[in-house]
Amino acid sequence: MTRENSIWIGIDVGSITCKVLAMDEAGACLSATYRRTNGRVVEAVKDGLEEIAELLENRPVAGCGTTGSGRQLVGALVGADVVKNEITAHTRAALALHPDTRTILEIGGEDSKIVILRDGVPVDFAMNAVCAAGTGAFLDQLAGRLGIAVTELGDLAMASAHEVAIAGRCTVFAESDIIFKQQTGHRREDIVAGACRALVRNYLNDVGKGKTIEPPVLLLGGVATNRGIREAFVDALDLPIEVPELHNVMGAYGAALLARAEGLGRSGMRPLDAIRDSDFRSETFSCTHCPNACEVVRFVEAGKTIGFLGGRCERWESRVRDGESSATVPASGQEDRRAGCSGGRPCGSGLFGHRGDL
Amino acid sequence: MNHFTFSWGKNYIAVRGLLRVLGQDLVAPPAINTAMATKGIETAHPFLCFSGKLVLGQLRAQLEQGNRSMVFMSSLGPEACRCADTSEYLEGAFGEDFDGFSAHRIGGGSFGGALANLRSNFGPRIRKHDCFRAYAMFCGKVDLLFKIEKQCTALRCLSSEPQAVQALEEVALERVDRTNTMVGLWRVSRWFDRAAERLPRRSAPPSLRIGIVGGEHILSELDSVMARIKRLAEKGIYIDWRSGFRLLARSTPERLAPLKERCRDYLHDEPSTSEIFSCAHALEFAEEGYDGVLHVYAFGCMPQSALKPVLQRVAQDAGIPLLSLSIGDRFAEEGLENRLEAFVDLLTEKRASKRRIHTVHTAKGAA
């Protein structure tokens, strides 16, 4: 049972940007912030929460969800109730706002995805694999090369009258091609328009390969702001493309919806003061317990370990989950070799000297 | 003499069984860890698949420990893998760095070929009878290892005590390794069946059923994948796969023919065994009502990369969700976790929607 005026918080921490959103019980977005992390994730989240401080301090928080590649870290920082991958979060948000959606195209800072939905149910998805050419990173690179802000690219592309072809298969090759096109005297707007088309071509040939793209099609992610990209999608697919108002914070909105769906009533999210004053940091160590030598990330606050991430067994995560006091969790460089993996299960002690887990 | 080999999961136990029949032995290969993977990536030709790179790293680690006589099993014929038959390549990769290094390829496309290989490696006095016994032991152990691994993964979902499953798996593998007769293997198999049957079961049915196809051996290579698969099983997801150690145990044309026929709409010309198994099993999983198919393969594995669009078509025609995961040094673990989690969410949502539709139909029927 949620209290009157309750709000739900969604936080989406991607590779380039951090999105924070507050939602009411009816699912209406009360406030949303979007900022670049500039490599300082914790600070970006704190700043994002500061922007909605008034809401956080005056209304009870009924649930908090985190998503994006930094979801685990931020989940530990804010005490999230739900930590979910961004594909699920975006799908949830898209279906809430546009229940008849059949295709979601999402282009983030360094990854991109496609989700195919039929009758309101996700039936297929794909993400970019080993290359960031069809992502926002490509546009960042382009803006840097042309000496303009990435936000100016869209309008510039729309001003093009004689678009040039850009090799967009790889960001590095694209840059070489852009240099060549600059040196052969092509106008900036024509190069930008060609690059937008190259990004879309790359996206459809990589992420969208083999997928049946049917309307209604939603375009999400920060890149959807770029009109040049939108137009390139419309041309390539010969379909109308919808860009929802919340397109760049849909992950955060989805995380808030997922938190609401948990129906907890009372959130485990920490008070803003505690987050604000937190000296939260992460450390990395190599677990020496078995030959896997996992690189484990430890989240530390006020000298206490509050969470772990990255082990292939549950050896470290289970300690915090099971409420072991921080005193029993070894400090950095003092990894405990005695206890077993996964709650006492022998791990890698080596059947025949070999790892215990296949 | 103690030889050394590479190992996909526990398959070295089968190679060791073969060697013991011939009076030889094998040291247990060390688990592949990040350092070994890095060395393998540095040593290998870039075009070698990720599995091949891991194997090279593991072999190099053993050479650095002083081992010199390497034995490796590879088959020829339809199962031949460009990365599995690498004796000459290995000589080139390691020969200069390690004095006395020798690579002995065993196995072969026929009994005669296998016998000739054994004789050239371990002496001309090896009789046909010895060769037969050695390969019978090898095949018996391959089959039993596959059965144990597969059933224990399923039991992690079906049993209420996953830790007991883990213990059973370890004891069973140890018993297989200790056994040196075919009758002994049969007894271990019977003991395993009974022990598995006695494990307490969960009352709830599996929340999802996922079938795995592709280069399943990659699952056993780096714990990162298999550990995650096992975690899914422990959360109540039934995990199934139907072929293992394919590169080691030769499939007869008789066994392949019906599978090939089943895939005739999707595979043309002369598909490899790996492609036939993957495609046929994906179709089987769809027919049997599995919730999804997970296609795993080593980054750089050409046959499996080429199979990806074929499986997409199979999945589309059969209406079963498919996730292709290429496992390799260019694929961050976070990405792996993300995709698996999203895939499970998708399957869960799909199953829930089916249930909703069924409920609506039932309600209409009642009305």
Interface residues (C-beta under 8 A of the other chain):
Chain A: S69 K84 N85 E86 I87 T88 D119 G120 V121 P122 V123 D124 F125 M127 A129 V130 K209 G210 T212 C290 P291 N292 A293 E295 G310 R312 C313 E314 S342 G343 G344 R345 P346 G348 G350 L351 F352 G353 H354 R355 G356 D357 L358
Chain B: S7 G9 K10 Y12 I13 A28 P29 P30 A31 N33 T34 A35 E149 Q163 Q166 E170 L173 E174 D177 L219 S220 D223 S224 M226 A227 R228 K230 R231 F299 P309 Q312 R313 A315 Q316 P321 L322 S326 R330 F331 E333 E334 G335 E337 N338 R339 E341 A342 F343 D345 L346 E349 K350 S353
